[in-house]
Amino acid sequence: MRLSKHELIDKKQNRINLSPPSLLALGFLSFIIVGTILLKLPFANHGDVDWMEALFTATSATTITGLSVVNVGDAYTLFGKIIIMLLIQCGGLGFMTFAILAALSLSPKVGLKQQIMAQETIGQTSLARATFTAKGVLIYSLFFEGVGTIILTMAWMEHYDFKHAFFYALFYSISAFNNGGFSLFPNSLMSFSDQYMVTFTISMLYMVGGLGFLVLMDIKRAKRWKTLSTNSKLILSTIAGLNLFAFITIWALEAGNPLTLAPMSIGDQALNAWFHATVPRSSGFNSLEVSSMTDASTLVTMMLMFIGGGSLSTAGGIKVGTFIITVLSVITFLRRSDELTVFKHSIPHHTTFKALAVIAITSTLILIGFFTLLILEPNKRFLDLLFEAVSAACTVGLSRGVTEDLGHASQFALILLMFAGRLGPLTLAYLIATPKKSRVSHPSTEIQIG
């Protein structure tokens, strides 16, 4: 049966044409709703989890944040823990693959608009290349999670039987690589602060997951520093510098703190200083009591949470590339140079504008969330609430121990922060990738700055 011309027009007009960010938001919202319902089932928890706690856990897992209002290990059954693990996996893997599919608008033919979006969002301009990237995301995730599971199983078999050791290893490998930060132990990893194999393996998993899949694939392709892309060189060198700076700073600040590093041996101090220097980049694990750290260390931690990890990674924050481009732009301006160069390559000015936009939007999101928490929780400490807002908006998951004590309104505010913080980068990339250029040219003028 053939449709008439008018029927075809009506059919086209009634078709829902969702933008990639809208599609991604609906997809993640579906995960959260389904996850909430599953976690509220009688056989998913031990009977003391209400709807808000289930919603908070599902949102935190899907956005791979790690904040929790209940003790996950005690509140949920084996089925509930498996649901949380799957939500973390879907949140990490799903975000990457959905971003790629959304960038291509789920179209078999990639037009100019889709090519621009793909280039801005994932750095690819063809369907074949984007498909290859999507496969790479899956393969790399399963490979590193598998390796982590094997190592952690061997480490934990000293404390548990094989069945429990394997499940813990699988859960923590998925949680770490996806920068989820969820823990089955009530004190996160504080009981393993002197377990080198456990702590170091988990730190390597969340660091690799936070590099970015394009960087990982570039490393596999190039195999040598000289043949790496400029983007990979910049990201790797910046991450190395940030890690070294944070490691030395936190060790120096906490070495005399009797509540954190002071009672430990030099080796244990180095291990835990390294862990807390790298974990704020988006993973919510902790081997030290975060609320017992000095205010100076807390400030450094919030700065690291704000920066986050690499683009197209499981990490949150403004991303390392955004941070270093902004820093280099300031240095270039102070030197009164007209050209921003990185590894003998010129960076266009619109890249700086994008970096500033990301920083402005993320900062605004944090300030709105923080202001809301201050109103809703007038009896809580200023620093604790600021830390909570940064952790939620940058999808990190670290906390100074106030998450469980917040009211339902404050917990819902954190849910919105986590959701917005996870979707923000792709939404911004979409807006940037589809500019509306005016044909009208206006005369220039000078505005006083500073």
FENGI-V41112 format. One record per run of one state. SS is the DSSP state (A for helix, B for strand, O for the rest). FROM is the first residue (numbers start at 0). TO is the last residue. Records with the same first field share a line. If there is no record, write none. Layout:
SS->FROM-TO ; FROM-TO
This chain:
O->0-3 ; 14-18 ; 40-43 ; 45-49 ; 62-70 ; 76-76 ; 103-110 ; 122-125 ; 156-160 ; 177-188 ; 192-194 ; 209-211 ; 222-228 ; 254-264 ; 281-288 ; 292-293 ; 307-318 ; 334-338 ; 342-343 ; 347-347 ; 376-380 ; 393-401 ; 405-406 ; 433-449
A->4-13 ; 19-39 ; 50-61 ; 71-74 ; 77-102 ; 111-121 ; 126-155 ; 161-176 ; 189-191 ; 195-208 ; 212-221 ; 229-253 ; 265-280 ; 289-291 ; 294-306 ; 319-333 ; 348-375 ; 381-392 ; 402-404 ; 407-432
B->44-44 ; 75-75 ; 339-341 ; 344-346
